[in-house]
Amino acid sequence: MTVLDDRALNRATLARQHLLERADATPLEVVSRVAGLQAQEPQEPFVGLWSRTRAFRPAALDELLTGREVVRTHLMRRTVHLVTAADALAWRGRHDAMLRQRVLATYRDDLRGIDTEALRAAAAAVLADGRPRTMAELVEPLRDRWPEPPRRALGELLVAALIPMAQLPPRGLWQQRAGVSNLPLATWLGRDVAPPDPDETDPVGRALLLRYLAAHGPATSSDLRAWCGLAGLPAAVRAARGDLVAFRDTRGRELLDLPTAPRPDPDTPAPVRFLPAFDNAVLGYRDRGRIIDEAHLGLSVAGERVVLVDGRVSATWRVHEQGVAVAPLRPLTRSEDRAVREEGGALTAFLGTAGTEVRIAELP
C-alpha cells in the first residue's frame, strides 16, 4: 500500500482547500467545496474566502448571507460554521445527538434531569410567531417553568442543540458588529431540516464522509471524527469503502480518499497564505502534523491567525492601524520574507487598513 508522508498530505490539503491556487469560483461554490468555514468569530470567513478565491469581494458573501444561500449555524464540533443552506438542511439532523450530548456534558450539573423534549416544545411555541430572538429573549418566557437552571445553560441547550437555528444578519456581515439573533433554520430558509435517517448504512453520514474527503483527504477515520465531532461514522465508512482508495501514513495508519481527488507532487511550490482564526485547514484533523508542527499545536485552538509558508504554519499575524504585524515561528529566508510581505500587503488592501505596512518581528 502506498505510503504518503506529511509533505504529500500537506499538498493534497492545500489543493483541496484552494490554498495551493486561488479558485476561479463563486464564494458559494468555495464554501461548498471546503465543506464549510469555521465562523464563531464573525469576520474570519472573509479572510478565509479571500485566501481561497480569486478576486473575492466581501459584498458577495454579504449577499449570500442576506439572500439566505449561506447560513451561520452550530454544526461540526458544536461550533458555529458558515455553510451553504443546502448543507445546513442536509447535515443538521445527523448532528442532533452529538450537539445535545456536548451541551449536556458542558452543563452537566446545571441541566441534570431536564426534560429536553418539553423544553424544546415550549421554546418552539415561543418561536412560532416567526420573530428572531436573542438567546436571552428566548429563555425569558421559559423561566417560570424552568427557574433553576442558569439562563446561559438553558439558552445554549436551545440554540446550539435542541432547535436547529440560524444566526441572522447583520451578524457576520462585512465589518459590522452585531449581536446574535436566532431564528429556526426551517423558518429562515423556508424548508425543513432533514430528520435523522434510521437506515443502518447511514446515507447522510456517507455523504458527510465523501464531502470531508473531497475537502480534507486523504485522512483517517479519526480525522473525520475530529472534524465533525461525530463518532467516527463506522457504518458510513463501511458503506463507502468500495468507492474509496486507501493509503498509509508514515505511522502505518490507514488513510481513505476519493480515487480522483487531487494529490499533487509533494514538491509542488506552495504560496504564502494568511489564514483566519480557527481555520479548518488546520483544525479539520486529529493529526495536524501535515500542516502544523507539534510545538505550535496550541495556536490552532487559541484563536491565533496563522501564516502558511511553504504550506506549513510558520507565523502568526494580527491587524494593526497601519497594516499587519507578522510574528514568525521560525527564521524566514529572504525569499520567504519577500513573499510574506507581498501577500501581507495584498491583505492590508483587502482589509482596508489605514496603511499597507507589513511588520515582521524578529525572532528572539
C-alpha positions in Angstrom: 0.0 0.0 0.0 1.3 3.4 -1.0 2.7 5.5 1.9 2.1 9.2 2.0 4.3 11.4 4.1 3.3 14.7 5.7 4.5 16.8 2.8 2.4 14.7 0.4 -0.6 15.1 2.7 0.1 18.8 3.0 0.0 19.4 -0.7 -3.3 17.4 -1.0 -4.9 19.5 1.7 -3.7 22.8 0.2 -5.0 21.8 -3.2 -8.5 20.8 -1.9 -8.7 23.8 0.3 -7.9 26.2 -2.6 -4.7 27.3 -0.8 -2.3 26.0 -3.4 -4.0 28.1 -6.1 -6.9 30.5 -5.6 -10.2 29.3 -7.1 -11.9 30.8 -10.1 -15.2 30.1 -8.5 -18.0 31.9 -6.7 -17.9 32.2 -2.9 -20.9 29.9 -2.7 -19.0 27.2 -4.6 -15.9 27.6 -2.5 -17.9 27.4 0.8 -19.4 24.2 -0.5 -16.2 22.7 -1.8 -14.3 23.2 1.5 -17.4 21.8 3.4 -18.0 25.0 5.4 -15.9 27.6 7.1 -15.4 27.9 10.8 -17.2 31.1 11.8 -17.6 31.6 15.6 -15.5 34.8 15.0 -17.9 36.6 12.6 -15.3 38.4 10.4 -12.9 35.5 10.0 -14.7 33.8 7.0 -14.0 36.9 4.9 -10.2 36.3 5.2 -10.7 32.6 4.7 -12.5 33.2 1.4 -10.1 36.0 0.3 -7.2 33.5 0.7 -9.1 30.9 -1.4 -11.0 32.8 -4.0 -9.6 34.9 -6.9 -11.0 38.5 -6.9 -13.1 37.9 -3.8 -15.4 40.7 -2.8 -16.8 41.0 0.8 -20.1 42.2 -0.7 -20.5 38.8 -2.4 -20.6 37.0 1.0 -22.9 39.6 2.4 -25.3 38.9 -0.4 -25.2 35.2 0.2 -26.0 35.7 3.9 -28.8 38.2 3.4 -30.0 36.1 0.4 -30.2 33.0 2.6 -27.9 31.0 0.4 -25.3 30.5 3.2 -26.0 30.4 6.9 -24.2 30.7 10.2 -25.3 27.8 12.5 -24.0 25.4 15.1 -22.8 22.3 13.4 -19.5 20.5 13.4 -17.9 20.1 16.8 -20.7 22.3 18.2 -19.0 25.3 16.8 -20.6 28.0 14.6 -19.9 27.3 10.9 -20.7 29.1 7.7 -22.2 26.5 5.4 -24.5 26.5 2.3 -28.2 26.5 3.0 -28.4 23.1 1.3 -25.7 21.6 3.6 -27.2 23.1 6.7 -30.5 21.4 6.0 -29.0 18.1 4.9 -26.4 17.8 7.7 -28.0 19.3 10.8 -30.3 16.4 11.7 -27.3 14.0 11.6 -25.5 16.2 14.2 -28.5 16.4 16.6 -27.4 13.8 19.1 -23.8 15.0 19.2 -24.9 18.6 19.8 -27.2 17.6 22.6 -24.7 15.4 24.3 -22.0 18.1 24.1 -24.2 20.8 25.6 -25.5 18.5 28.4 -21.9 17.4 29.2 -20.7 21.0 29.4 -23.6 22.0 31.8 -23.9 18.6 33.4 -24.8 19.8 36.9 -27.0 22.7 35.8 -29.1 20.7 33.4 -29.2 17.3 35.2 -32.6 15.6 34.8 -34.1 18.3 32.5 -36.8 17.2 30.1 -35.3 18.2 26.9 -38.3 17.4 24.8 -40.6 19.5 27.0 -38.1 22.4 26.8 -37.8 22.1 23.1 -41.6 22.1 22.6 -42.0 25.2 24.9 -39.3 27.1 23.1 -40.8 26.1 19.7 -44.1 27.6 20.8 -42.3 30.9 21.7 -40.7 31.0 18.3 -43.9 30.2 16.4 -44.5 33.9 15.7 -41.5 33.9 13.4 -39.8 36.8 15.2 -36.0 36.5 15.6 -34.8 36.4 19.2 -31.6 36.7 21.2 -30.8 33.8 23.5 -32.0 35.9 26.5 -35.2 36.8 24.7 -35.9 33.1 24.0 -35.1 31.9 27.5 -37.0 34.6 29.5 -40.6 33.3 28.7 -39.5 29.9 29.9 -38.2 30.9 33.3 -41.4 30.4 35.2 -41.4 26.7 34.1 -37.6 26.2 34.4 -36.5 28.7 37.1 -33.4 26.8 38.4 -31.0 26.2 35.5 -28.8 29.2 34.7 -30.1 31.2 31.7 -26.9 30.6 29.9 -27.2 26.8 30.2 -30.8 26.8 29.0 -30.0 29.1 26.2 -27.1 27.1 24.9 -29.1 23.9 25.0 -31.8 25.5 22.9 -29.9 27.5 20.3 -27.0 25.1 19.9 -28.7 21.7 20.2 -32.5 21.3 20.6 -33.7 23.7 17.9 -31.7 24.0 14.6 -31.0 27.7 14.4 -29.6 30.2 12.0 -27.7 33.3 13.3 -29.2 36.1 11.3 -27.6 39.1 9.6 -26.3 41.7 10.4 -24.3 39.2 12.4 -21.4 38.1 10.2 -21.7 40.9 7.6 -18.5 42.6 6.5 -17.1 45.0 9.1 -20.3 45.1 11.1 -20.7 44.4 14.8 -23.9 42.8 15.8 -25.2 40.5 18.5 -26.6 37.1 17.8 -30.2 37.0 16.7 -31.7 33.5 16.2 -34.4 32.0 14.1 -35.1 28.3 13.4 -33.3 27.2 10.2 -36.6 25.9 8.8 -38.2 29.3 9.2 -35.3 31.3 7.8 -34.7 29.0 4.8 -38.3 28.1 4.2 -37.5 24.4 4.1 -37.5 21.7 6.8 -34.3 20.2 8.2 -33.8 16.6 7.1 -34.5 14.3 10.0 -32.0 11.7 11.2 -32.1 8.8 8.9 -32.6 5.4 10.6 -31.1 3.5 7.7 -28.3 1.4 9.2 -26.0 2.2 6.2 -26.1 5.9 7.4 -26.5 7.6 4.0 -26.2 11.1 5.4 -23.0 10.1 7.2 -21.7 8.6 4.0 -22.4 11.9 2.2 -20.5 13.7 5.0 -17.6 11.3 4.7 -17.3 11.9 0.9 -17.6 15.7 1.3 -15.0 15.6 4.0 -12.5 13.6 1.9 -13.1 15.9 -1.1 -12.1 18.9 1.1 -9.6 17.3 3.5 -8.4 13.9 2.3 -6.5 11.7 2.4 -7.5 11.2 6.0 -8.1 8.7 8.8 -11.5 7.9 10.3 -10.2 9.6 13.5 -9.5 12.8 11.4 -13.1 12.6 10.2 -14.3 12.4 13.7 -12.2 15.3 14.8 -13.6 17.4 12.0 -17.3 16.8 12.5 -17.5 15.7 16.2 -19.5 12.5 15.3 -18.4 9.1 16.5 -16.3 8.0 13.5 -19.3 7.2 11.2 -18.3 3.5 11.1 -21.4 2.4 9.1 -20.8 5.2 6.6 -17.2 4.2 6.2 -18.2 0.6 5.6 -20.8 1.5 3.1 -18.5 3.8 1.2 -15.3 1.7 1.3 -15.8 0.1 -2.1 -15.8 3.6 -3.7 -12.6 4.8 -1.9 -8.9 4.2 -2.2 -6.6 3.6 0.7 -3.1 4.7 1.6 -0.9 4.6 4.7 0.8 7.4 6.5 4.3 7.2 7.9 2.9 5.8 11.2 1.2 3.0 9.4 -2.4 4.4 9.8 -4.9 3.8 7.0 -5.8 6.9 5.0 -9.0 6.9 3.0 -9.6 9.1 -0.1 -11.6 9.6 -3.2 -10.0 7.9 -6.2 -9.9 11.0 -8.5 -9.2 13.7 -5.8 -6.1 15.8 -6.3 -2.9 14.6 -4.7 -0.2 16.9 -6.1 3.5 16.2 -6.3 4.9 16.9 -2.8 7.5 19.2 -4.4 4.8 21.5 -5.8 5.6 25.0 -4.7 3.1 26.4 -2.1 2.4 30.1 -1.9 2.2 32.2 1.3 -1.3 32.3 2.6 -2.8 34.2 5.5 -5.4 32.1 7.4 -8.1 33.3 9.7 -8.6 32.1 13.3 -9.7 28.5 13.7 -9.4 27.7 10.0 -10.5 24.2 9.2 -7.4 23.6 7.0 -5.7 23.3 10.4 -8.5 22.2 12.7 -10.0 19.6 10.3 -7.8 16.8 11.5 -7.0 14.9 14.7 -3.4 14.6 13.5 -2.5 18.1 12.3 1.1 17.2 11.6 0.6 17.7 7.9 0.3 21.4 8.3 1.5 22.5 11.8 4.4 21.4 14.0 3.7 19.7 17.3 5.4 22.6 19.2 2.8 25.0 17.8 -0.3 22.9 18.1 -1.7 25.2 20.8 -2.0 28.0 18.3 -4.7 26.1 16.4 -7.1 26.2 19.3 -6.1 29.5 20.8 -7.7 31.7 18.1 -4.3 32.8 16.6 -4.4 33.7 12.9 -1.6 31.9 11.1 0.6 32.3 8.1 1.4 29.4 5.8 4.9 29.5 4.4 5.8 26.5 2.1 2.4 25.1 3.1 3.0 25.0 6.9 2.1 27.2 9.8 5.2 29.3 10.1 4.0 32.6 11.7 1.1 34.3 13.3 -0.4 37.6 12.3 -2.6 40.4 13.6 -4.0 43.7 12.3 -2.6 47.0 13.4 -3.5 50.5 12.4 -1.0 50.7 9.5 -1.3 47.2 8.2 -0.5 43.8 9.6 2.1 42.5 12.1 3.6 39.1 11.5 5.4 37.1 14.2 7.5 34.3 12.7 7.7 30.9 14.4 10.9 30.0 12.6 13.6 32.0 10.7 12.3 33.1 7.2 14.6 33.0 4.2 15.0 36.2 2.2 12.6 34.9 -0.5 10.1 33.8 2.1 10.3 37.2 3.8 9.6 38.9 0.5 6.7 36.6 -0.2 5.2 37.2 3.2 5.5 41.0 2.7 3.9 40.8 -0.7 0.9 38.7 0.4 0.6 40.7 3.6 0.4 43.9 1.6 -2.4 42.4 -0.5 -4.2 41.5 2.7 -4.0 45.1 4.0 -5.5 46.3 0.8 -8.3 43.8 1.2 -8.9 44.7 4.8 -8.8 48.4 4.1 -6.3 49.3 6.8 -5.1 52.8 7.0 -1.7 51.8 5.7 -0.1 48.9 3.9 2.8 48.2 6.3 3.7 44.6 6.8 5.7 44.5 10.0 7.7 41.2 10.5 9.0 40.8 14.1 12.5 39.5 14.7 12.8 36.1 16.4 14.3 36.4 19.9 
